Amino acid sequence: MKNYGWYIVALLTLLCTRGRAQTAPVNQDSTVQEYVNIDRADTLRMVNQGASQILVGNVELSQDSIFMYADSAKLVNEVQVYAYDNVTIQQGDSLAAFSNELDYNAESLLAKLRGDVVLQRGETELYTERLDYNLATKLATYHTRGRVVNKETELSSTHGYYYADDKKVYFRDSVVVVDDRFEMRADTLMYDLAAERVYFLGPTVIRTDTHRIYCEAGYYDIQLDEAVFAQNAQYKSGERLAAADTIKYFGKDEVYILEGDAYVAEGDFQRAEADRINFFRRQERYLLEGNAFLRDSVQSVSGDTVDYDIKTETFAVSGGRPRISAPPMIIDAESFTTDPETGSRTASGNVFWQDTSANMAISAASATYNEETGYLLATGGAGPKPGQPDFMGNRPLMTTVMEGDTLWMVSDTLISVQKEKNDTVYTVREVERDTIMIGDSLTVNVITATDTLVTTDSIRYLSAYRDVRILKSDMQAVCDSLGFNTIDSVLTLYQDPVLWQDTSQLTGDTVRIHFKGESLDKVQLLRNALVITTPDLVFFNQVKGKHIEAFFDSTALERTEVQGNAEAIYYILDDVGQYVGVNKTACSAMVLHFRNGGVRKIRFLSAPEGKMEPMKAVNHDAIKLEGFRWEIKRKPLTLEDLFRARSKAAPVTEPVTLPGSSEPEILEEER
């Protein structure tokens, strides 16, 4: 690793030093010359009444310390240069650029080199077809793929950006670094000149004859010979594999630190896992910290900390709690007891259970579970973490990750059961075919066989009882009990359920939340269904019916389909977002479309009854639909709200003025 530093410096020297060499023109102080001198040409011809000069043969031009050479050129108003064939630009003795064409403006200090562009700085060369350098903004760019060569090392990318003020260089899109000792491929690299750091800003792979490193973020510090490989960081060398959220490298001490879901594996038997793995290369020693687990060809050990000597294959372990793993179920606690009759275990004291197949975890004070059936009953809270209020962690907490977003759920009791589901597929295939003649008829006898394929999937059932609360960044809910399974991905809320999505509130006797993959798809409100939306928390659009299906686009309420005794109250706004009236309508069924919390379009599936009233002519409290309740104080907004003492229903919060939407379009179903 420590040998890579000078390679990267060599690759970037060209652009980096170019910025320093042109510091004076970029400042554009009063002493900078803003016109171009004609130093030499075999032939000079004046056109446009002397405003332009055509120069042919051994053309030499200059502006301060910048010198330009070409076979021919056109100079317009002493500031605009168009140079052609064998174009050369020099700045001092250190920088030279070559191209087929040059477009240069002395006032804007913008140079555009086109065709077979070569930029030279010492032993480093840049090759591309089009290169722009703006001395005013201190930005050099290419977008037609560039290739940087320094001795045996070559770097290429589709795009290149050099920001002289920030002293940063970006290489983007299909970045490839090739050397006789290593190869690196990346999506984006950034080099910080001031800090002397190379940043990996996308998927990056480094290969040598003996190892491979992969990451999606991180950096390499050239001066310190230190590196951080982050986001899905991986390392492979022979049979040794390593991966972690972050891999850190300290070259001077030859120390590697793996953090976050870290593991090192070698062969079929040796494996180390921990929250943090420290590898001391010189001492051939591992120090595992946090949820440490170590297995070699002879034994395995777990604890808070494991110190392992590779040479002697000895270790020291300290701290830790019992941990039982029965994939996909893993559970650890302060103590375990077993019922010999049922085979069930009871885990007590800060219990943590997880189902890796369902990406689900539960924290509790006590849990009774059975490995064979996958049954788990969790009660009590694991308690607050340091610095948290005393009421935190007073009940079981379930967490799961959906599309990178965490969903938290709390209730008095959590029950989870895992079952196996077998699917059988039968395939008929031809084994043999006989053809015989019976009289004048040809008979084909086909012999077949049936192949049977049985696949097994794990299904997780989840139930929660008493004062259930759910928190997710784009969805919140409360109810008395709920059920969920991974078969149809439907979360069903029972007994006084309320669901919030942004500024929408959905209620019913029963609420069914359907997920498509891990995204919210639709919500079914069964019996006494009511949907309330508001763009400003002052006036409330209301939709009521026996049954309502609410559909979501991404995370926003898109439309509601109302069946049975449909009623709607919706507020109408003009083009500038001002309220102009309120409409109360009833019919047997209707469909409402929403945008930004307001009603955009309504479609009636039978003849509607209703009319629009001016805003001042309506008592907005009296017009509310029967059963209206805006229960904002029950809505959990933070993790702490999941554990606080239960609040009673509360009136609407203080008004907040927000921009509205346009007037809804009303359509009647054709009959």
WOTA-V926597 format. One record per pair of residues at least 12 apart in sequence whose C-alpha atoms are under 7 Angstrom apart, sorted by sequence separation. I is the first residue (numbers start at 1). J is the second residue. D is the distance in Angstrom with one decimal. If there is no record, write none. Layout:
BEGIN
I&J&D  I&J&D
END
This chain:
BEGIN
43&55&5.6  44&56&6.6  58&70&6.4  59&71&5.9  72&84&5.4  87&99&5.2  101&113&5.9  102&114&6.3  116&128&6.3  117&129&5.4  130&142&5.9  145&157&5.3  146&158&6.2  159&171&5.9  160&172&6.2  174&186&6.2  175&187&5.8  188&200&6.3  189&201&5.8  203&215&5.8  204&216&5.8  217&229&6.2  218&230&5.1  232&244&6.4  233&245&5.8  246&258&5.8  247&259&6.4  262&274&5.6  276&288&6.0  277&289&6.4  291&303&6.1  292&304&5.6  305&317&5.6  306&318&6.7  321&333&6.3  322&334&6.6  335&347&5.8  336&348&6.4  351&363&5.6  352&364&6.6  366&378&5.8  367&379&6.4  381&393&4.9  382&394&6.7  397&409&5.7  398&410&6.3  433&445&5.7  434&446&6.4  467&479&6.1  468&480&5.5  481&493&6.1  482&494&5.8  497&509&7.0  511&523&6.9  512&524&5.0  531&543&5.1  548&560&6.5  549&561&5.2  570&582&5.8  571&583&6.3  591&603&5.0  43&56&5.1  58&71&5.4  59&72&6.0  70&83&6.0  71&84&6.2  72&85&6.9  86&99&6.4  87&100&5.7  101&114&5.1  116&129&5.2  117&130&6.5  145&158&3.7  159&172&5.0  174&187&5.5  175&188&6.5  188&201&5.1  203&216&4.0  217&230&4.9  232&245&5.4  233&246&5.8  246&259&5.2  261&274&6.6  262&275&5.9  276&289&5.2  291&304&5.3  292&305&5.8  305&318&5.4  321&334&5.7  322&335&6.8  335&348&5.4  351&364&5.1  366&379&5.5  381&394&4.2  397&410&4.7  433&446&4.5  467&480&4.7  468&481&6.0  481&494&5.3  496&509&6.3  497&510&6.7  511&524&5.7  512&525&6.6  530&543&5.6  531&544&6.5  548&561&5.6  549&562&6.7  569&582&7.0  570&583&5.5  590&603&5.6  591&604&6.4  634&647&6.1  41&55&5.9  42&56&5.9  43&57&6.5  57&71&5.0  59&73&7.0  70&84&6.0  71&85&5.4  86&100&5.7  87&101&6.2  99&113&6.0  100&114&6.0  101&115&6.4  115&129&4.8  130&144&6.3  144&158&5.9  145&159&5.9  157&171&6.1  158&172&6.2  159&173&6.4  173&187&5.0  188&202&5.5  202&216&4.6  215&229&5.6  216&230&6.2  217&231&5.8  231&245&5.2  233&247&6.3  244&258&5.7  245&259&5.9  246&260&6.5  261&275&5.6  262&276&6.2  274&288&5.7  275&289&6.2  276&290&6.5  290&304&4.8  292&306&6.2  303&317&6.3  304&318&6.2  305&319&6.5  333&347&5.9  334&348&6.1  335&349&6.7  350&364&6.0  351&365&5.6  364&378&6.0  365&379&6.2  366&380&6.2  380&394&6.4  381&395&3.8  396&410&5.8  432&446&6.0  433&447&6.1  466&480&4.7  479&493&6.1  480&494&6.2  481&495&6.8  495&509&6.3  497&511&6.6  511&525&4.8  530&544&4.5  548&562&4.6  569&583&5.6  570&584&6.8  590&604&4.4  633&647&6.8  41&56&6.1  42&57&4.9  56&71&6.2  57&72&5.8  70&85&5.9  71&86&6.1  85&100&4.7  87&102&6.9  99&114&5.9  100&115&5.0  114&129&5.8  115&130&6.3  129&144&6.1  143&158&5.7  144&159&6.8  157&172&6.0  158&173&5.3  172&187&5.9  173&188&6.1  187&202&5.1  201&216&6.5  202&217&5.7  215&230&5.7  216&231&5.2  230&245&5.7  231&246&6.3  244&259&5.7  245&260&4.8  260&275&5.0  262&277&6.5  274&289&5.9  275&290&5.0  289&304&6.0  290&305&6.2  303&318&6.2  304&319&4.9  333&348&5.9  334&349&5.0  350&365&5.1  351&366&6.1  364&379&6.0  365&380&4.7  380&395&4.8  381&396&4.8  395&410&6.5  396&411&6.2  432&447&5.0  465&480&6.1  466&481&5.7  479&494&6.1  480&495&5.4  494&509&6.9  495&510&6.8  510&525&6.1  511&526&6.3  529&544&5.6  530&545&6.7  547&562&6.0  548&563&6.3  569&584&4.5  589&604&6.4  590&605&5.3  634&649&6.7  41&57&5.6  42&58&6.1  56&72&4.3  70&86&5.3  84&100&5.8  85&101&6.1  99&115&5.5  100&116&6.3  114&130&4.6  128&144&6.6  143&159&4.4  157&173&5.9  158&174&6.3  172&188&4.3  186&202&6.6  187&203&5.6  200&216&6.8  201&217&5.1  215&231&5.9  216&232&6.5  230&246&4.2  244&260&5.5  245&261&6.3  259&275&5.8  260&276&6.3  274&290&5.6  275&291&6.1  289&305&4.6  303&319&5.6  304&320&4.3  333&349&5.7  334&350&6.6  349&365&5.2  351&367&6.9  364&380&5.5  365&381&4.7  379&395&6.9  380&396&5.6  395&411&6.3  396&412&6.5  431&447&5.6  432&448&6.9  465&481&4.4  479&495&6.0  480&496&6.7  494&510&5.1  510&526&5.2  529&545&5.4  547&563&5.3  568&584&5.7  569&585&6.5  589&605&5.3  633&649&6.7  41&58&5.4  55&72&5.5  56&73&6.6  70&87&4.3  84&101&4.6  99&116&5.3  113&130&5.7  114&131&6.6  128&145&6.1  142&159&5.5  143&160&6.6  157&174&5.5  171&188&5.6  172&189&6.5  186&203&5.6  187&204&6.5  200&217&4.9  215&232&5.7  229&246&5.5  230&247&6.3  244&261&5.3  245&262&7.0  259&276&4.5  274&291&5.2  288&305&5.5  289&306&6.7  303&320&3.9  333&350&5.7  348&365&6.0  349&366&6.3  364&381&4.5  365&382&4.6  379&396&5.8  395&412&5.8  396&413&6.8  430&447&6.1  431&448&5.1  464&481&5.4  465&482&6.8  479&496&5.6  493&510&5.8  494&511&6.8  508&525&5.2  509&526&6.0  528&545&6.3  529&546&5.7  545&562&5.8  546&563&6.1  547&564&6.7  568&585&5.3  589&606&6.5  633&650&5.9  41&59&4.4  55&73&5.1  69&87&5.5  70&88&6.4  83&101&5.5  84&102&6.6  99&117&4.3  113&131&5.2  128&146&4.5  142&160&5.2  157&175&4.3  171&189&5.1  186&204&4.1  200&218&5.1  215&233&4.3  228&246&6.8  229&247&4.9  244&262&4.1  258&276&5.5  259&277&6.6  274&292&4.3  288&306&5.0  303&321&6.5  333&351&4.5  348&366&4.5  364&382&4.5  378&396&6.5  396&414&6.9  430&448&4.4  431&449&6.3  464&482&5.3  479&497&4.2  493&511&5.0  507&525&6.7  508&526&5.7  509&527&5.5  528&546&5.3  529&547&5.6  545&563&6.0  546&564&5.1  567&585&5.7  568&586&6.4  588&606&6.2  631&649&5.7  40&59&5.5  41&60&6.4  54&73&6.1  55&74&6.1  69&88&4.9  83&102&4.9  98&117&5.5  99&118&6.4  112&131&5.9  113&132&6.3  127&146&5.5  128&147&6.4  141&160&5.3  142&161&6.9  156&175&5.6  157&176&6.4  170&189&5.7  171&190&6.3  185&204&5.6  186&205&6.3  199&218&5.7  200&219&5.6  214&233&5.5  215&234&6.4  228&247&5.7  229&248&6.2  243&262&5.6  244&263&6.6  257&276&7.0  258&277&5.0  273&292&5.7  274&293&6.2  287&306&5.9  288&307&6.3  332&351&6.0  333&352&6.5  347&366&5.6  348&367&6.6  363&382&6.0  429&448&5.5  430&449&6.4  463&482&5.7  464&483&6.6  478&497&5.6  479&498&6.5  492&511&5.7  493&512&6.3  508&527&5.8  509&528&6.1  527&546&4.7  529&548&6.0  545&564&5.5  546&565&6.3  567&586&4.3  587&606&6.2  631&650&5.9  40&60&4.9  54&74&4.7  68&88&5.6  69&89&6.4  82&102&5.6  83&103&6.7  98&118&5.0  112&132&4.6  126&146&6.8  127&147&5.0  141&161&4.6  156&176&5.2  170&190&4.4  185&205&5.2  199&219&4.0  214&234&5.0  228&248&4.4  243&263&5.6  257&277&5.7  258&278&6.4  273&293&5.0  287&307&4.6  332&352&5.6  347&367&5.1  428&448&6.6  429&449&5.5  463&483&4.5  478&498&5.4  492&512&4.4  508&528&5.1  526&546&6.7  527&547&5.5  545&565&5.2  566&586&5.6  567&587&6.6  587&607&6.3  632&652&7.0  39&60&5.2  53&74&5.7  54&75&6.6  68&89&4.5  82&103&4.9  97&118&5.6  98&119&6.4  111&132&5.8  112&133&6.6  126&147&5.5  127&148&6.4  140&161&5.7  141&162&6.5  155&176&5.5  156&177&6.5  169&190&5.5  170&191&6.5  184&205&5.5  185&206&6.6  198&219&5.3  199&220&6.4  213&234&5.7  214&235&6.5  227&248&5.6  228&249&6.3  242&263&5.5  243&264&6.8  257&278&4.6  272&293&5.7  273&294&6.4  286&307&5.9  287&308&6.3  331&352&5.7  332&353&6.7  346&367&5.6  347&368&6.3  428&449&5.8  429&450&6.3  462&483&5.6  463&484&6.5  477&498&5.5  478&499&6.7  491&512&5.7  492&513&6.2  508&529&4.3  526&547&4.9  545&566&4.4  566&587&5.3  587&608&4.7  630&651&6.7  38&60&6.4  39&61&5.3  52&74&6.9  53&75&5.2  67&89&5.6  68&90&6.5  81&103&5.8  82&104&6.6  97&119&4.3  111&133&5.2  126&148&4.4  139&161&6.9  140&162&5.0  155&177&4.3  168&190&6.8  169&191&5.0  184&206&4.3  197&219&6.4  198&220&5.1  213&235&4.5  227&249&4.9  242&264&4.3  256&278&5.9  257&279&6.3  272&294&4.5  286&308&5.1  331&353&4.4  346&368&4.3  428&450&4.4  462&484&5.0  477&499&4.3  490&512&6.4  491&513&4.9  507&529&5.8  508&530&6.3  525&547&5.6  526&548&6.8  544&566&5.6  545&567&6.4  565&587&6.3  566&588&5.3  586&608&5.6  587&609&6.4  630&652&6.0  38&61&4.8  39&62&6.9  52&75&5.5  53&76&6.6  67&90&5.1  81&104&5.0  96&119&5.9  97&120&6.1  110&133&5.9  111&134&6.3  125&148&5.6  126&149&6.4  139&162&5.4  140&163&7.0  154&177&5.6  155&178&6.4  168&191&5.5  169&192&6.7  183&206&5.8  184&207&6.2  197&220&5.5  198&221&6.6  212&235&5.7  213&236&6.5  226&249&5.4  227&250&6.8  241&264&5.6  242&265&6.4  256&279&5.1  271&294&5.9  272&295&6.4  285&308&5.8  286&309&6.5  330&353&5.8  331&354&6.5  345&368&5.6  346&369&6.4  427&450&5.5  428&451&6.3  461&484&5.8  462&485&6.1  476&499&5.9  477&500&6.0  490&513&5.5  491&514&6.5  507&530&5.3  525&548&5.0  544&567&5.1  565&588&4.9  566&589&5.3  585&608&6.4  586&609&5.2  37&61&5.5  38&62&6.8  52&76&4.4  66&90&5.9  67&91&6.4  80&104&5.9  81&105&6.2  96&120&5.2  110&134&4.4  125&149&5.2  139&163&4.9  154&178&5.2  168&192&4.6  183&207&5.1  197&221&4.5  212&236&5.1  226&250&4.6  241&265&5.1  255&279&5.8  256&280&6.7  271&295&5.2  285&309&4.8  330&354&5.4  344&368&6.8  345&369&5.5  426&450&6.5  427&451&5.0  461&485&4.4  476&500&5.1  490&514&4.6  506&530&5.9  507&531&6.5  524&548&5.9  525&549&6.2  543&567&5.8  544&568&6.3  564&588&5.1  565&589&6.9  566&590&6.6  585&609&5.5  586&610&6.4  36&61&6.6  37&62&5.2  51&76&6.0  52&77&6.0  66&91&4.9  80&105&4.6  95&120&6.0  96&121&6.8  109&134&5.9  110&135&6.1  124&149&5.6  125&150&6.6  138&163&5.9  139&164&6.3  153&178&5.7  154&179&6.5  167&192&6.1  168&193&5.9  182&207&5.5  183&208&6.5  196&221&6.2  197&222&5.9  211&236&5.4  212&237&6.5  225&250&6.6  226&251&5.7  240&265&5.6  241&266&6.3  255&280&4.9  270&295&5.4  271&296&6.5  284&309&6.6  285&310&5.7  329&354&5.8  330&355&6.6  344&369&5.6  345&370&6.3  426&451&5.7  427&452&6.4  460&485&5.6  461&486&6.8  475&500&5.8  476&501&6.6  489&514&6.2  490&515&6.4  506&531&4.6  524&549&4.5  543&568&4.4  563&588&6.5  564&589&5.8  585&610&4.2  36&62&5.7  37&63&6.2  51&77&5.2  65&91&5.8  79&105&5.6  80&106&6.4  95&121&5.2  109&135&5.1  124&150&4.5  138&164&5.0  153&179&4.5  167&193&5.2  182&208&4.5  196&222&5.7  211&237&4.2  225&251&5.2  240&266&4.3  254&280&6.5  255&281&6.1  269&295&6.8  270&296&4.2  284&310&5.7  329&355&4.7  344&370&4.6  426&452&4.7  460&486&5.6  475&501&4.8  489&515&5.6  505&531&5.8  506&532&6.4  523&549&5.6  524&550&6.4  542&568&5.5  543&569&6.6  563&589&4.7  584&610&5.5  585&611&6.7  36&63&5.1  65&92&6.5  79&106&4.8  94&121&5.9  109&136&5.9  123&150&5.9  138&165&6.4  152&179&5.9  167&194&6.3  181&208&6.2  196&223&6.6  210&237&5.7  211&238&6.9  225&252&6.9  239&266&5.2  254&281&5.7  269&296&5.4  270&297&6.2  284&311&6.8  328&355&5.4  329&356&6.6  343&370&6.8  425&452&5.8  426&453&6.5  459&486&5.7  474&501&6.1  505&532&5.1  522&549&6.9  523&550&5.0  542&569&5.0  562&589&5.4  583&610&7.0  584&611&6.2  35&63&6.6  79&107&6.4  94&122&6.7  108&136&6.5  123&151&6.8  152&180&6.7  210&238&6.7  239&267&5.8  254&282&6.7  269&297&5.2  328&356&5.2  424&452&6.8  425&453&5.1  459&487&6.5  474&502&6.5  504&532&5.6  505&533&6.4  522&550&5.5  523&551&6.5  541&569&5.5  542&570&6.3  562&590&5.3  583&611&5.6  584&612&6.8  328&357&5.7  424&453&5.6  425&454&6.4  504&533&4.4  522&551&4.4  541&570&4.5  561&590&6.1  562&591&6.1  570&599&6.7  583&612&4.1  33&63&6.6  424&454&4.5  503&533&5.9  504&534&6.8  521&551&6.3  522&552&5.8  541&571&6.3  561&591&4.5  582&612&5.4  583&613&6.3  33&64&6.3  351&382&6.6  364&395&6.7  423&454&5.6  424&455&6.5  503&534&6.0  521&552&5.6  560&591&5.6  561&592&6.7  581&612&6.3  582&613&5.4  350&382&4.6  364&396&4.5  380&412&7.0  422&454&6.5  423&455&5.2  520&552&6.8  559&591&7.0  560&592&5.3  581&613&5.4  582&614&6.5  363&396&5.6  364&397&6.6  379&412&6.4  422&455&5.6  423&456&6.4  559&592&5.4  560&593&6.6  581&614&4.3  582&615&6.3  362&396&6.8  363&397&5.2  379&413&5.1  422&456&4.5  559&593&4.2  580&614&6.3  581&615&4.7  362&397&5.5  363&398&6.5  378&413&5.9  379&414&6.7  421&456&5.5  422&457&6.5  520&555&6.8  558&593&5.8  559&594&5.7  580&615&6.2  362&398&4.3  378&414&5.1  420&456&6.4  421&457&5.2  558&594&5.2  361&398&5.6  362&399&6.4  377&414&5.8  378&415&6.4  420&457&5.7  421&458&6.2  557&594&6.5  558&595&6.8  361&399&5.2  377&415&4.5  420&458&4.7  421&459&6.8  360&399&5.8  361&400&6.4  376&415&5.6  377&416&6.6  419&458&5.8  420&459&6.1  360&400&4.5  376&416&5.0  418&458&6.6  419&459&5.2  359&400&5.8  375&416&5.7  376&417&6.3  418&459&5.5  419&460&6.5  36&78&5.4  359&401&6.6  375&417&4.3  418&460&4.5  35&78&5.3  36&79&5.6  374&417&5.3  375&418&6.4  417&460&5.8  418&461&6.2  35&79&4.8  374&418&4.6  416&460&6.9  417&461&5.1  326&371&6.5  373&418&6.5  416&461&5.6  417&462&6.6  373&419&6.9  416&462&4.5  415&462&5.7  416&463&6.4  415&463&5.0  414&463&5.9  415&464&6.3  414&464&4.6  413&464&5.7  414&465&6.7  413&465&5.3  411&464&6.1  412&465&6.0  411&465&6.0  412&466&5.5  411&466&5.8  412&467&6.8  411&467&5.5  411&468&4.4  410&468&5.7  411&469&6.6  410&469&5.3  409&469&5.6  410&470&6.6  409&470&4.4  535&596&6.5  408&470&5.7  409&471&6.4  535&597&4.6  408&471&5.1  534&597&5.2  535&598&5.9  598&661&5.9  600&663&6.7  601&664&4.8  602&665&6.3  603&666&6.3  604&667&6.5  605&668&6.8  606&669&6.7  407&471&5.8  408&472&6.5  533&597&5.5  534&598&6.5  600&664&4.0  601&665&4.4  602&666&4.7  603&667&4.7  604&668&4.7  605&669&5.0  407&472&4.7  533&598&6.9  596&661&6.6  599&664&5.5  600&665&6.1  601&666&5.5  602&667&5.7  603&668&5.3  604&669&5.4  406&472&6.3  603&669&6.2  36&106&6.6  35&106&5.6  34&106&5.4  34&107&5.4  474&555&6.5  577&659&6.3  577&660&4.7  577&661&5.8  577&662&6.4  575&662&5.3  573&661&6.6  574&662&5.8  573&662&5.5  574&663&5.6  573&663&4.8  572&663&5.1  572&664&6.6  503&597&6.5  14&121&5.4  26&135&4.9  14&124&6.0  25&135&6.7  26&136&5.1  26&138&6.7  403&518&5.9  402&518&5.2  538&655&5.1  537&655&5.6  538&656&6.8  537&656&5.9  536&656&5.7  536&657&5.2  536&658&4.7  535&658&6.4  535&660&5.8  11&148&6.4  11&149&6.9  11&150&6.2  10&150&6.3  11&155&6.7  19&164&5.5  15&162&6.8  477&635&6.9  476&635&6.6  476&636&6.5  471&636&6.3  469&642&5.9  5&222&5.2  5&225&6.9  2&225&6.0  410&642&6.2  392&640&6.4  2&251&5.9  394&643&6.5  393&643&6.8  392&643&5.7  391&643&6.3  391&644&6.6
END
